[in-house]
Amino acid sequence: MDSISKQKKYLSENLIVENLRMYGSNKEDIKEFLQAKSGNILAEYLNNKAWNDDSNNNTKVFLVRDKRTRKIAYYYALNCGILYKELNTIKMSLVERECVEKLVKAIKQSNLEGLSKEEQDAAYELLGDAYALFDEKIEDSDRATVLISYAQEQAEIKKEREEASNQAGDSEFVKNVQETYPAIDIKFLCKDANYKPDIEIEFKFGVYVFWEIIVPHILKISELVGCKYVYLFAADNSEVPKTDVQMENTIKYSKDYDMGLEEDILDEETSSEEDVKKLVSYYINNLKFRPVSEYTILKPHFERTCYTLIQDVEDLQHKRESIWYSHDQDNEMGLNAE
């Protein structure tokens, strides 16, 4: 078998990338695209919807072709995205949340202007009851103090937000958040079922496409516009058999996001929890994504059952070098030379 460097060189010389609508003939070519044996959602999207979405700037689709045969080997789509951090929040139990929400409401009521004497007395009574509820429901006095401070802060934030929205007149259409972070959403990734390079490769084809085609594309974009993160919604679990009791944090799975997985990873007839773990492990171990934890990502209804994965753009180049080092145990590429 050829060395890793020769395999990569071959693919580099024999694969080209085109914008979906670079040629009018592409509109017919994409109808021949077939998804790998696991599902057909992504193939159907390219066959029937991608052209219009690309034309309307809903997404940008790119075809990876074999230079010699013009066969579409792979396609991917990129969107602008955004992450955000909610206004300061803390984790609370249902009882704690009840106490906090009642205090926020009571503070808001007591701060209203133009109240009559009777209404002011009622508002202060409501406020007193809200504070008393913490003594009644929260045994830990230190925790109660933290929650009360948080409720007071939230009441002030709500007041400022309402005042700002009233001045701007756009409260119905604006969500106030603590911080926003620019990102790129990898909307689709899919290999053609019938494509095989004319060289035996020791790594998954999807790994090459991601690290040597998509990552350089993202890095180029990041030089033109702010882009801190890249994320994707992977592994729809709609086809996973339901059990009587499902774990709250079950990893989501989909046969439709195969990303060049080898056939031994997914079985066409079964969709077990073990398959789920293998698939998500592929994203994490080979494409170096991680589960999102710190920020919030807006997720379309279409991808509601997907597992959200993310990584930092600034780390992509280093990870790109590391992934090939892991495949180059004999140091044929000289990656671990001192």
DRENVEX-333694 format. One record per residue (C-alpha): x, y, z; residue number from 1; residue in one letter. Coordinates in steps of 0.25 Angstrom, whole numbers, plus 5000, padded with zeros to 4 digits. Layout:
BEGIN
@X->X&Y->Y&Z->Z&pos->NUM&code->A
...
//
This chain:
BEGIN
@X->5000&Y->5000&Z->5000&pos->1&code->M
@X->5005&Y->5014&Z->4997&pos->2&code->D
@X->5009&Y->5023&Z->5008&pos->3&code->S
@X->5000&Y->5033&Z->5015&pos->4&code->I
@X->5006&Y->5044&Z->5008&pos->5&code->S
@X->5005&Y->5038&Z->4995&pos->6&code->K
@X->4990&Y->5035&Z->4998&pos->7&code->Q
@X->4987&Y->5049&Z->5002&pos->8&code->K
@X->4995&Y->5054&Z->4990&pos->9&code->K
@X->4987&Y->5045&Z->4980&pos->10&code->Y
@X->4974&Y->5051&Z->4986&pos->11&code->L
@X->4979&Y->5065&Z->4986&pos->12&code->S
@X->4982&Y->5064&Z->4971&pos->13&code->E
@X->4969&Y->5056&Z->4967&pos->14&code->N
@X->4959&Y->5063&Z->4975&pos->15&code->L
@X->4953&Y->5077&Z->4972&pos->16&code->I
@X->4943&Y->5086&Z->4979&pos->17&code->V
@X->4932&Y->5093&Z->4972&pos->18&code->E
@X->4921&Y->5103&Z->4976&pos->19&code->N
@X->4908&Y->5096&Z->4974&pos->20&code->L
@X->4903&Y->5106&Z->4963&pos->21&code->R
@X->4917&Y->5108&Z->4956&pos->22&code->M
@X->4911&Y->5100&Z->4944&pos->23&code->Y
@X->4897&Y->5099&Z->4940&pos->24&code->G
@X->4899&Y->5085&Z->4937&pos->25&code->S
@X->4901&Y->5082&Z->4951&pos->26&code->N
@X->4886&Y->5083&Z->4953&pos->27&code->K
@X->4885&Y->5070&Z->4946&pos->28&code->E
@X->4897&Y->5063&Z->4951&pos->29&code->D
@X->4893&Y->5064&Z->4966&pos->30&code->I
@X->4880&Y->5056&Z->4963&pos->31&code->K
@X->4890&Y->5044&Z->4961&pos->32&code->E
@X->4896&Y->5046&Z->4975&pos->33&code->F
@X->4893&Y->5034&Z->4984&pos->34&code->L
@X->4895&Y->5033&Z->4999&pos->35&code->Q
@X->4903&Y->5022&Z->5005&pos->36&code->A
@X->4894&Y->5010&Z->5009&pos->37&code->K
@X->4889&Y->5016&Z->5022&pos->38&code->S
@X->4877&Y->5025&Z->5019&pos->39&code->G
@X->4874&Y->5035&Z->5008&pos->40&code->N
@X->4871&Y->5048&Z->5014&pos->41&code->I
@X->4883&Y->5055&Z->5011&pos->42&code->L
@X->4883&Y->5050&Z->4996&pos->43&code->A
@X->4869&Y->5054&Z->4995&pos->44&code->E
@X->4873&Y->5068&Z->4999&pos->45&code->Y
@X->4884&Y->5070&Z->4989&pos->46&code->L
@X->4875&Y->5063&Z->4978&pos->47&code->N
@X->4863&Y->5072&Z->4981&pos->48&code->N
@X->4865&Y->5084&Z->4990&pos->49&code->K
@X->4879&Y->5088&Z->4990&pos->50&code->A
@X->4879&Y->5096&Z->4977&pos->51&code->W
@X->4868&Y->5105&Z->4981&pos->52&code->N
@X->4873&Y->5107&Z->4995&pos->53&code->D
@X->4887&Y->5111&Z->4989&pos->54&code->D
@X->4880&Y->5121&Z->4980&pos->55&code->S
@X->4873&Y->5127&Z->4991&pos->56&code->N
@X->4885&Y->5128&Z->5000&pos->57&code->N
@X->4879&Y->5119&Z->5010&pos->58&code->N
@X->4891&Y->5111&Z->5010&pos->59&code->T
@X->4904&Y->5109&Z->5001&pos->60&code->K
@X->4906&Y->5096&Z->4995&pos->61&code->V
@X->4919&Y->5090&Z->4990&pos->62&code->F
@X->4922&Y->5078&Z->4982&pos->63&code->L
@X->4935&Y->5070&Z->4983&pos->64&code->V
@X->4937&Y->5063&Z->4969&pos->65&code->R
@X->4947&Y->5053&Z->4964&pos->66&code->D
@X->4955&Y->5061&Z->4954&pos->67&code->K
@X->4957&Y->5050&Z->4944&pos->68&code->R
@X->4942&Y->5044&Z->4944&pos->69&code->T
@X->4935&Y->5057&Z->4948&pos->70&code->R
@X->4927&Y->5048&Z->4958&pos->71&code->K
@X->4922&Y->5055&Z->4970&pos->72&code->I
@X->4929&Y->5048&Z->4982&pos->73&code->A
@X->4924&Y->5056&Z->4993&pos->74&code->Y
@X->4916&Y->5069&Z->4996&pos->75&code->Y
@X->4916&Y->5078&Z->5008&pos->76&code->Y
@X->4908&Y->5091&Z->5011&pos->77&code->A
@X->4912&Y->5103&Z->5020&pos->78&code->L
@X->4904&Y->5114&Z->5027&pos->79&code->N
@X->4906&Y->5126&Z->5035&pos->80&code->C
@X->4903&Y->5122&Z->5050&pos->81&code->G
@X->4904&Y->5129&Z->5064&pos->82&code->I
@X->4905&Y->5124&Z->5078&pos->83&code->L
@X->4901&Y->5132&Z->5090&pos->84&code->Y
@X->4902&Y->5132&Z->5105&pos->85&code->K
@X->4889&Y->5134&Z->5112&pos->86&code->E
@X->4887&Y->5146&Z->5122&pos->87&code->L
@X->4894&Y->5142&Z->5135&pos->88&code->N
@X->4887&Y->5129&Z->5140&pos->89&code->T
@X->4889&Y->5119&Z->5150&pos->90&code->I
@X->4884&Y->5104&Z->5151&pos->91&code->K
@X->4872&Y->5103&Z->5160&pos->92&code->M
@X->4862&Y->5092&Z->5165&pos->93&code->S
@X->4847&Y->5094&Z->5162&pos->94&code->L
@X->4845&Y->5099&Z->5176&pos->95&code->V
@X->4856&Y->5109&Z->5175&pos->96&code->E
@X->4851&Y->5114&Z->5162&pos->97&code->R
@X->4837&Y->5116&Z->5168&pos->98&code->E
@X->4843&Y->5124&Z->5179&pos->99&code->C
@X->4852&Y->5132&Z->5169&pos->100&code->V
@X->4840&Y->5135&Z->5159&pos->101&code->E
@X->4831&Y->5139&Z->5170&pos->102&code->K
@X->4841&Y->5149&Z->5176&pos->103&code->L
@X->4844&Y->5155&Z->5162&pos->104&code->V
@X->4829&Y->5157&Z->5160&pos->105&code->K
@X->4827&Y->5163&Z->5173&pos->106&code->A
@X->4839&Y->5173&Z->5171&pos->107&code->I
@X->4834&Y->5177&Z->5158&pos->108&code->K
@X->4820&Y->5179&Z->5164&pos->109&code->Q
@X->4825&Y->5188&Z->5175&pos->110&code->S
@X->4834&Y->5196&Z->5166&pos->111&code->N
@X->4822&Y->5200&Z->5157&pos->112&code->L
@X->4819&Y->5215&Z->5157&pos->113&code->E
@X->4805&Y->5222&Z->5159&pos->114&code->G
@X->4800&Y->5211&Z->5169&pos->115&code->L
@X->4789&Y->5216&Z->5178&pos->116&code->S
@X->4792&Y->5214&Z->5193&pos->117&code->K
@X->4783&Y->5201&Z->5193&pos->118&code->E
@X->4791&Y->5196&Z->5182&pos->119&code->E
@X->4805&Y->5199&Z->5188&pos->120&code->Q
@X->4801&Y->5192&Z->5201&pos->121&code->D
@X->4797&Y->5180&Z->5193&pos->122&code->A
@X->4810&Y->5180&Z->5185&pos->123&code->A
@X->4818&Y->5181&Z->5198&pos->124&code->Y
@X->4810&Y->5170&Z->5204&pos->125&code->E
@X->4813&Y->5161&Z->5192&pos->126&code->L
@X->4828&Y->5165&Z->5193&pos->127&code->L
@X->4828&Y->5161&Z->5207&pos->128&code->G
@X->4821&Y->5148&Z->5204&pos->129&code->D
@X->4831&Y->5145&Z->5193&pos->130&code->A
@X->4843&Y->5147&Z->5202&pos->131&code->Y
@X->4837&Y->5139&Z->5213&pos->132&code->A
@X->4835&Y->5127&Z->5203&pos->133&code->L
@X->4850&Y->5126&Z->5203&pos->134&code->F
@X->4851&Y->5123&Z->5218&pos->135&code->D
@X->4839&Y->5113&Z->5216&pos->136&code->E
@X->4845&Y->5106&Z->5204&pos->137&code->K
@X->4860&Y->5107&Z->5205&pos->138&code->I
@X->4867&Y->5100&Z->5217&pos->139&code->E
@X->4881&Y->5105&Z->5213&pos->140&code->D
@X->4881&Y->5120&Z->5217&pos->141&code->S
@X->4894&Y->5122&Z->5209&pos->142&code->D
@X->4887&Y->5116&Z->5197&pos->143&code->R
@X->4875&Y->5125&Z->5200&pos->144&code->A
@X->4884&Y->5137&Z->5200&pos->145&code->T
@X->4889&Y->5134&Z->5186&pos->146&code->V
@X->4876&Y->5132&Z->5180&pos->147&code->L
@X->4870&Y->5145&Z->5186&pos->148&code->I
@X->4882&Y->5152&Z->5180&pos->149&code->S
@X->4880&Y->5146&Z->5167&pos->150&code->Y
@X->4865&Y->5149&Z->5167&pos->151&code->A
@X->4868&Y->5163&Z->5170&pos->152&code->Q
@X->4878&Y->5164&Z->5159&pos->153&code->E
@X->4868&Y->5158&Z->5149&pos->154&code->Q
@X->4857&Y->5167&Z->5153&pos->155&code->A
@X->4867&Y->5179&Z->5150&pos->156&code->E
@X->4871&Y->5173&Z->5137&pos->157&code->I
@X->4856&Y->5171&Z->5133&pos->158&code->K
@X->4853&Y->5185&Z->5136&pos->159&code->K
@X->4865&Y->5190&Z->5128&pos->160&code->E
@X->4862&Y->5181&Z->5116&pos->161&code->R
@X->4847&Y->5186&Z->5116&pos->162&code->E
@X->4852&Y->5201&Z->5116&pos->163&code->E
@X->4862&Y->5199&Z->5105&pos->164&code->A
@X->4851&Y->5191&Z->5097&pos->165&code->S
@X->4841&Y->5202&Z->5099&pos->166&code->N
@X->4851&Y->5212&Z->5094&pos->167&code->Q
@X->4855&Y->5204&Z->5082&pos->168&code->A
@X->4841&Y->5199&Z->5079&pos->169&code->G
@X->4846&Y->5185&Z->5075&pos->170&code->D
@X->4844&Y->5176&Z->5087&pos->171&code->S
@X->4835&Y->5166&Z->5079&pos->172&code->E
@X->4847&Y->5163&Z->5070&pos->173&code->F
@X->4859&Y->5164&Z->5079&pos->174&code->V
@X->4865&Y->5154&Z->5089&pos->175&code->K
@X->4874&Y->5160&Z->5099&pos->176&code->N
@X->4886&Y->5151&Z->5103&pos->177&code->V
@X->4899&Y->5153&Z->5110&pos->178&code->Q
@X->4909&Y->5150&Z->5099&pos->179&code->E
@X->4909&Y->5146&Z->5084&pos->180&code->T
@X->4920&Y->5138&Z->5077&pos->181&code->Y
@X->4921&Y->5137&Z->5062&pos->182&code->P
@X->4921&Y->5123&Z->5056&pos->183&code->A
@X->4920&Y->5114&Z->5044&pos->184&code->I
@X->4909&Y->5103&Z->5043&pos->185&code->D
@X->4913&Y->5091&Z->5035&pos->186&code->I
@X->4899&Y->5088&Z->5030&pos->187&code->K
@X->4901&Y->5075&Z->5022&pos->188&code->F
@X->4912&Y->5065&Z->5020&pos->189&code->L
@X->4910&Y->5053&Z->5011&pos->190&code->C
@X->4918&Y->5043&Z->5002&pos->191&code->K
@X->4913&Y->5037&Z->4990&pos->192&code->D
@X->4910&Y->5022&Z->4991&pos->193&code->A
@X->4917&Y->5018&Z->4978&pos->194&code->N
@X->4929&Y->5026&Z->4979&pos->195&code->Y
@X->4943&Y->5019&Z->4982&pos->196&code->K
@X->4956&Y->5026&Z->4979&pos->197&code->P
@X->4965&Y->5019&Z->4970&pos->198&code->D
@X->4975&Y->5017&Z->4981&pos->199&code->I
@X->4974&Y->5009&Z->4994&pos->200&code->E
@X->4974&Y->5018&Z->5006&pos->201&code->I
@X->4977&Y->5015&Z->5020&pos->202&code->E
@X->4967&Y->5026&Z->5026&pos->203&code->F
@X->4953&Y->5029&Z->5024&pos->204&code->K
@X->4949&Y->5037&Z->5012&pos->205&code->F
@X->4941&Y->5046&Z->5020&pos->206&code->G
@X->4953&Y->5049&Z->5029&pos->207&code->V
@X->4961&Y->5054&Z->5017&pos->208&code->Y
@X->4950&Y->5062&Z->5012&pos->209&code->V
@X->4947&Y->5069&Z->5025&pos->210&code->F
@X->4962&Y->5072&Z->5029&pos->211&code->W
@X->4968&Y->5075&Z->5015&pos->212&code->E
@X->4956&Y->5081&Z->5008&pos->213&code->I
@X->4945&Y->5087&Z->5018&pos->214&code->I
@X->4955&Y->5091&Z->5029&pos->215&code->V
@X->4964&Y->5100&Z->5019&pos->216&code->P
@X->4951&Y->5105&Z->5014&pos->217&code->H
@X->4946&Y->5109&Z->5028&pos->218&code->I
@X->4960&Y->5115&Z->5031&pos->219&code->L
@X->4959&Y->5124&Z->5018&pos->220&code->K
@X->4946&Y->5129&Z->5022&pos->221&code->I
@X->4951&Y->5132&Z->5036&pos->222&code->S
@X->4961&Y->5141&Z->5030&pos->223&code->E
@X->4950&Y->5150&Z->5024&pos->224&code->L
@X->4940&Y->5150&Z->5035&pos->225&code->V
@X->4939&Y->5148&Z->5050&pos->226&code->G
@X->4938&Y->5133&Z->5052&pos->227&code->C
@X->4941&Y->5127&Z->5066&pos->228&code->K
@X->4934&Y->5113&Z->5065&pos->229&code->Y
@X->4929&Y->5103&Z->5056&pos->230&code->V
@X->4918&Y->5094&Z->5059&pos->231&code->Y
@X->4909&Y->5083&Z->5053&pos->232&code->L
@X->4896&Y->5076&Z->5057&pos->233&code->F
@X->4899&Y->5061&Z->5056&pos->234&code->A
@X->4893&Y->5048&Z->5058&pos->235&code->A
@X->4878&Y->5049&Z->5058&pos->236&code->D
@X->4872&Y->5039&Z->5067&pos->237&code->N
@X->4858&Y->5037&Z->5060&pos->238&code->S
@X->4861&Y->5023&Z->5055&pos->239&code->E
@X->4866&Y->5018&Z->5069&pos->240&code->V
@X->4857&Y->5008&Z->5075&pos->241&code->P
@X->4850&Y->5014&Z->5087&pos->242&code->K
@X->4852&Y->5007&Z->5101&pos->243&code->T
@X->4842&Y->5008&Z->5112&pos->244&code->D
@X->4852&Y->5016&Z->5120&pos->245&code->V
@X->4862&Y->5025&Z->5112&pos->246&code->Q
@X->4874&Y->5032&Z->5118&pos->247&code->M
@X->4872&Y->5047&Z->5119&pos->248&code->E
@X->4885&Y->5050&Z->5112&pos->249&code->N
@X->4884&Y->5039&Z->5101&pos->250&code->T
@X->4894&Y->5041&Z->5090&pos->251&code->I
@X->4886&Y->5044&Z->5077&pos->252&code->K
@X->4888&Y->5036&Z->5065&pos->253&code->Y
@X->4884&Y->5036&Z->5050&pos->254&code->S
@X->4887&Y->5027&Z->5039&pos->255&code->K
@X->4887&Y->5039&Z->5030&pos->256&code->D
@X->4899&Y->5046&Z->5035&pos->257&code->Y
@X->4909&Y->5035&Z->5031&pos->258&code->D
@X->4921&Y->5044&Z->5028&pos->259&code->M
@X->4929&Y->5034&Z->5021&pos->260&code->G
@X->4927&Y->5023&Z->5032&pos->261&code->L
@X->4932&Y->5009&Z->5029&pos->262&code->E
@X->4921&Y->4999&Z->5027&pos->263&code->E
@X->4925&Y->4991&Z->5040&pos->264&code->D
@X->4921&Y->5003&Z->5048&pos->265&code->I
@X->4907&Y->5004&Z->5044&pos->266&code->L
@X->4898&Y->4992&Z->5041&pos->267&code->D
@X->4887&Y->4994&Z->5032&pos->268&code->E
@X->4877&Y->4986&Z->5040&pos->269&code->E
@X->4880&Y->4990&Z->5054&pos->270&code->T
@X->4881&Y->5004&Z->5061&pos->271&code->S
@X->4885&Y->5000&Z->5075&pos->272&code->S
@X->4891&Y->5010&Z->5086&pos->273&code->E
@X->4904&Y->5004&Z->5083&pos->274&code->E
@X->4903&Y->5008&Z->5069&pos->275&code->D
@X->4900&Y->5022&Z->5074&pos->276&code->V
@X->4912&Y->5023&Z->5082&pos->277&code->K
@X->4921&Y->5018&Z->5071&pos->278&code->K
@X->4916&Y->5029&Z->5062&pos->279&code->L
@X->4917&Y->5040&Z->5071&pos->280&code->V
@X->4931&Y->5035&Z->5075&pos->281&code->S
@X->4935&Y->5036&Z->5060&pos->282&code->Y
@X->4931&Y->5051&Z->5061&pos->283&code->Y
@X->4939&Y->5053&Z->5073&pos->284&code->I
@X->4951&Y->5044&Z->5071&pos->285&code->N
@X->4953&Y->5047&Z->5056&pos->286&code->N
@X->4947&Y->5060&Z->5053&pos->287&code->L
@X->4951&Y->5066&Z->5067&pos->288&code->K
@X->4937&Y->5072&Z->5071&pos->289&code->F
@X->4932&Y->5072&Z->5085&pos->290&code->R
@X->4919&Y->5073&Z->5091&pos->291&code->P
@X->4914&Y->5087&Z->5093&pos->292&code->V
@X->4913&Y->5091&Z->5108&pos->293&code->S
@X->4916&Y->5106&Z->5111&pos->294&code->E
@X->4908&Y->5113&Z->5100&pos->295&code->Y
@X->4894&Y->5112&Z->5094&pos->296&code->T
@X->4892&Y->5109&Z->5079&pos->297&code->I
@X->4879&Y->5112&Z->5071&pos->298&code->L
@X->4875&Y->5098&Z->5066&pos->299&code->K
@X->4865&Y->5097&Z->5054&pos->300&code->P
@X->4852&Y->5088&Z->5056&pos->301&code->H
@X->4858&Y->5079&Z->5045&pos->302&code->F
@X->4870&Y->5076&Z->5054&pos->303&code->E
@X->4862&Y->5076&Z->5067&pos->304&code->R
@X->4867&Y->5061&Z->5070&pos->305&code->T
@X->4881&Y->5064&Z->5066&pos->306&code->C
@X->4893&Y->5064&Z->5075&pos->307&code->Y
@X->4900&Y->5077&Z->5075&pos->308&code->T
@X->4916&Y->5077&Z->5074&pos->309&code->L
@X->4925&Y->5088&Z->5073&pos->310&code->I
@X->4940&Y->5092&Z->5072&pos->311&code->Q
@X->4949&Y->5105&Z->5072&pos->312&code->D
@X->4953&Y->5110&Z->5059&pos->313&code->V
@X->4966&Y->5115&Z->5064&pos->314&code->E
@X->4970&Y->5100&Z->5068&pos->315&code->D
@X->4966&Y->5094&Z->5054&pos->316&code->L
@X->4980&Y->5095&Z->5048&pos->317&code->Q
@X->4987&Y->5089&Z->5059&pos->318&code->H
@X->4977&Y->5078&Z->5060&pos->319&code->K
@X->4978&Y->5076&Z->5045&pos->320&code->R
@X->4993&Y->5073&Z->5047&pos->321&code->E
@X->4990&Y->5064&Z->5059&pos->322&code->S
@X->4980&Y->5055&Z->5051&pos->323&code->I
@X->4990&Y->5052&Z->5040&pos->324&code->W
@X->5001&Y->5049&Z->5050&pos->325&code->Y
@X->4992&Y->5039&Z->5057&pos->326&code->S
@X->4991&Y->5032&Z->5043&pos->327&code->H
@X->5006&Y->5033&Z->5040&pos->328&code->D
@X->5012&Y->5024&Z->5051&pos->329&code->Q
@X->5024&Y->5022&Z->5042&pos->330&code->D
@X->5027&Y->5037&Z->5041&pos->331&code->N
@X->5027&Y->5036&Z->5026&pos->332&code->E
@X->5022&Y->5050&Z->5025&pos->333&code->M
@X->5032&Y->5055&Z->5035&pos->334&code->G
@X->5021&Y->5061&Z->5044&pos->335&code->L
@X->5028&Y->5057&Z->5057&pos->336&code->N
@X->5042&Y->5061&Z->5053&pos->337&code->A
@X->5050&Y->5070&Z->5063&pos->338&code->E
//
